[in-house]
Amino acid sequence: MISDIVSWIPEIAADTNLTEQDWIPLDDAAQLLSRDLRAAQNTLTPSIRERAVALCEQIDQLVARMPKDPRT
């Protein structure tokens, strides 16, 4: 379910080299979205879809700022 995937975002982010300053807003957004998805029984209402897109954009911005892995 999509709420499960969203709830994994903080765990995945924690395994990166994101700073706490970057990680906390991502964690907060993912937890709120996951909660709302569960409450809506994983229905992508327009407002939930909009917030999911915003979370994806937030992730993209953080990934773009992360240092590249020197092994690649």
C-alpha positions in Angstrom: 0.0 0.0 0.0 1.1 3.5 -0.7 1.0 4.5 3.0 3.5 1.7 3.7 5.9 3.0 1.1 5.5 6.6 2.4 6.2 5.4 5.9 9.5 3.9 4.7 10.9 7.2 3.5 12.3 8.3 6.9 14.1 5.0 7.3 15.6 5.1 3.9 16.6 8.8 4.4 18.2 7.9 7.7 20.5 5.5 5.9 21.9 8.4 3.8 24.2 11.2 4.7 21.4 13.8 5.0 21.9 16.2 7.8 19.4 16.2 10.7 18.2 19.6 9.4 17.3 18.0 6.1 16.0 14.8 7.5 13.5 16.2 10.1 11.2 18.0 7.6 11.2 15.0 5.4 10.4 12.7 8.3 7.6 15.1 9.4 6.1 15.3 5.9 6.2 11.5 5.4 4.6 10.8 8.7 1.8 13.2 8.2 1.2 11.9 4.6 1.3 8.3 5.8 -1.2 9.0 8.5 -3.6 10.8 6.2 -3.3 8.0 3.6 -4.2 5.4 6.2 -7.2 7.6 7.4 -8.3 7.9 3.7 -7.8 4.1 3.3 -5.1 4.7 0.8 -7.3 6.8 -1.5 -5.4 9.5 -3.4 -7.7 12.4 -2.9 -6.7 15.6 -4.7 -5.2 17.1 -1.5 -3.3 13.9 -0.6 -2.1 13.5 -4.2 -0.8 17.1 -4.1 1.1 16.5 -0.9 2.5 13.3 -2.2 3.8 15.2 -5.2 5.3 17.8 -2.9 7.0 15.1 -0.9 8.5 13.6 -4.1 9.8 17.1 -5.1 11.3 17.5 -1.6 13.1 14.2 -2.0 14.3 15.2 -5.4 15.7 18.5 -4.1 17.5 16.7 -1.2 19.0 14.0 -3.5 20.3 16.7 -5.9 22.2 18.3 -2.9 23.7 15.0 -1.6 27.3 14.4 -2.4 27.9 11.9 -5.1 29.2 8.5 -4.2 32.9 8.4 -5.2 32.6 4.7 -6.0 30.3 5.3 -8.9 
